[in-house]
Amino acid sequence: MSAIDNDGESGWRGSKELWLDAAYQVLLESGIDNVRILTLAKMLKLSRTSFYWFFKDRDALLDALLQLWQEKNTTALLRQAGTDAQSLSEATLNLFDCWLDRTVFDSSFEHAVRSWGVQSPAVAQALNEADATRLEAIRSMFIRHGCEPLLADVRSRALYLTQIGYISLNTNEDVTTRMQRVPSYVAIFSGTLPSARELEQFHQRHSYRHHS
């Protein structure tokens, strides 16, 4: 179906992406209970019936929203964990890109979905499955760089669960504070401090200028 459908009765109906993006915005700002068809229609200045050109019902919209989260955040984390690196500290910094760049990993989306999971057993199950998949990817990253399996398991859990704690608690750090802590975090999780070259590349990726 075309995203643009006009007729004398309903006119512009929006698009599937437009309705989904509106649902995403409301989820982040107000929580899952406020992701309602009428709320979105008013927000978009569209008729409520327009929604049904793109989604069967609210449950279908929520399924699409959950799928968007899976595609955005889990896919991104798996990609970062699998990125080529010359050392374990560099690999860890590649993963840290997730925590500093919302275009890579959307922490606000993650927080909202985890809050949603408290209310929904189905979403809680999706979160459990995503956590297991992500942890395995991080564990595999450690193993590729020479960690024996048990140590890789412990390090992957320490790294991932620490960050999920940051997200779940909605912890806010200014960029300078976070960057100052990065080398020590890398050392704790990987067992070695990142080199000056690795840190410089990391800073460049995040447009951060270190001040001595």
C-alpha positions in Angstrom: 0.0 0.0 0.0 1.3 3.4 -0.8 2.3 5.6 2.1 0.3 8.4 0.5 -3.4 7.6 0.0 -5.9 10.3 -0.7 -9.6 10.1 -1.1 -12.4 12.5 -0.6 -13.2 11.1 2.8 -10.0 10.7 4.7 -7.2 12.5 2.7 -3.6 12.1 3.9 -3.3 9.0 6.1 0.3 9.3 7.0 2.6 6.2 6.6 3.5 3.1 8.7 6.8 4.7 9.5 5.1 7.9 10.7 2.7 6.1 13.0 5.6 4.0 14.3 7.8 7.0 14.9 5.0 8.7 16.8 4.6 5.6 19.0 8.4 5.6 19.6 8.3 9.2 20.7 5.4 8.7 23.1 7.0 5.6 24.5 10.1 7.5 25.4 8.3 10.5 26.7 5.3 9.0 28.5 5.6 5.3 28.7 3.8 2.4 27.1 0.4 3.1 28.7 0.2 6.3 26.7 0.9 4.7 23.4 -2.7 4.8 22.3 -4.2 5.1 18.8 -6.2 8.2 19.7 -3.2 9.8 21.4 -1.1 9.2 18.3 -3.8 10.4 15.9 -4.1 13.7 17.8 -0.4 14.1 17.9 -0.2 13.5 14.1 -3.3 15.5 13.4 -4.7 12.5 11.5 -8.0 10.6 11.8 -8.0 7.6 14.0 -9.3 5.4 11.2 -6.1 6.3 9.2 -4.1 4.1 11.7 -5.9 1.0 10.4 -4.5 1.3 6.9 -1.1 0.4 8.4 -1.8 -1.7 11.5 -4.4 -4.2 12.4 -4.8 -2.9 15.9 -2.8 -1.5 18.8 -1.2 -4.9 19.5 0.2 -4.9 16.0 1.7 -1.5 16.6 3.3 -2.6 19.8 4.7 -5.7 18.1 6.3 -3.4 15.5 7.7 -1.1 18.2 9.3 -4.0 20.0 10.7 -5.3 16.7 12.1 -1.8 16.0 13.9 -2.0 19.4 15.3 -5.4 18.6 16.6 -4.4 15.2 18.1 -1.1 16.5 19.7 -2.0 19.8 20.4 -5.8 19.7 21.6 -5.6 16.1 23.9 -2.7 16.9 25.4 -4.4 19.9 26.1 -7.6 18.0 27.7 -5.6 15.2 30.0 -3.7 17.7 31.0 -6.8 19.5 31.9 -8.4 16.2 33.9 -5.5 14.9 37.6 -6.4 14.1 40.1 -5.2 16.7 43.8 -5.6 17.2 43.5 -6.0 21.0 40.9 -6.8 23.6 41.0 -3.2 24.9 40.3 -2.0 21.4 37.4 -4.5 21.1 36.0 -3.2 24.4 36.2 0.4 23.2 34.3 -0.7 20.0 31.6 -2.0 22.3 31.6 1.2 24.3 30.6 3.1 21.2 27.1 1.7 22.1 27.0 3.6 25.3 28.2 7.0 23.9 26.4 7.2 20.5 22.6 7.1 20.5 22.7 6.6 16.7 24.5 3.3 17.4 22.5 2.1 20.5 19.5 4.0 21.7 19.8 4.0 25.5 16.6 5.9 26.0 14.7 3.3 23.9 16.4 0.6 25.9 15.2 2.2 29.2 11.7 2.6 27.9 11.4 -1.0 26.8 12.8 -2.3 30.1 10.2 -0.3 31.9 7.6 -1.7 29.6 8.8 -5.2 30.4 7.9 -4.8 34.0 4.2 -4.7 32.9 4.3 -7.2 30.1 5.4 -10.8 30.4 5.8 -11.0 26.6 8.2 -8.0 26.6 10.0 -9.4 29.6 10.6 -12.6 27.7 11.9 -10.6 24.6 14.2 -8.8 27.0 15.5 -12.0 28.5 16.2 -13.4 25.0 17.9 -10.2 23.9 20.1 -10.2 27.0 21.1 -13.8 26.4 22.0 -13.0 22.7 23.9 -9.9 23.6 25.8 -11.6 26.4 26.8 -14.5 24.1 28.1 -12.0 21.6 30.2 -10.2 24.2 31.5 -13.5 25.6 32.5 -14.6 22.1 34.4 -11.3 21.7 36.4 -12.0 24.9 37.1 -15.6 23.8 38.3 -14.4 20.3 40.9 -12.2 22.2 42.3 -15.1 24.3 40.1 -15.3 27.4 39.2 -18.8 28.6 35.5 -19.5 28.6 34.7 -19.0 32.3 36.6 -15.7 32.5 35.0 -14.6 29.2 31.6 -15.3 30.7 32.3 -13.3 33.9 33.8 -10.4 32.1 30.9 -10.2 29.6 28.4 -10.3 32.4 30.3 -7.6 34.4 30.5 -5.3 31.3 27.0 -5.8 30.0 25.1 -5.8 33.4 27.0 -2.7 34.5 25.8 -0.8 31.5 22.3 -2.1 31.8 22.4 -0.9 35.4 23.4 2.6 34.1 20.4 2.5 31.7 17.9 1.1 34.1 18.8 3.7 36.7 18.7 6.4 34.1 22.1 7.5 35.2 23.3 10.7 33.7 27.0 11.6 33.3 28.5 14.5 31.4 30.7 13.6 28.5 33.9 14.7 30.2 33.2 12.6 33.3 32.3 9.5 31.2 35.4 9.9 29.0 37.7 10.2 32.1 36.3 6.9 33.4 36.5 5.0 30.1 40.2 3.9 30.5 39.6 2.5 34.0 36.4 0.8 32.9 38.2 -0.8 30.0 41.0 -2.0 32.3 38.4 -3.5 34.7 36.5 -5.3 32.0 39.4 -6.4 29.7 42.3 -6.6 32.1 44.4 -4.0 30.4 44.4 -0.3 29.9 43.8 1.0 26.3 46.7 2.4 24.5 47.0 6.1 23.8 46.3 5.4 20.1 43.2 3.4 20.9 41.9 6.2 23.2 42.6 8.8 20.6 40.7 6.9 18.0 37.8 6.4 20.4 37.8 10.1 21.3 37.8 11.0 17.6 34.8 8.7 16.9 32.8 10.7 19.5 34.2 14.1 18.7 35.7 14.5 22.1 38.8 16.7 22.7 40.8 15.7 25.7 42.0 18.6 27.8 45.1 17.9 29.9 
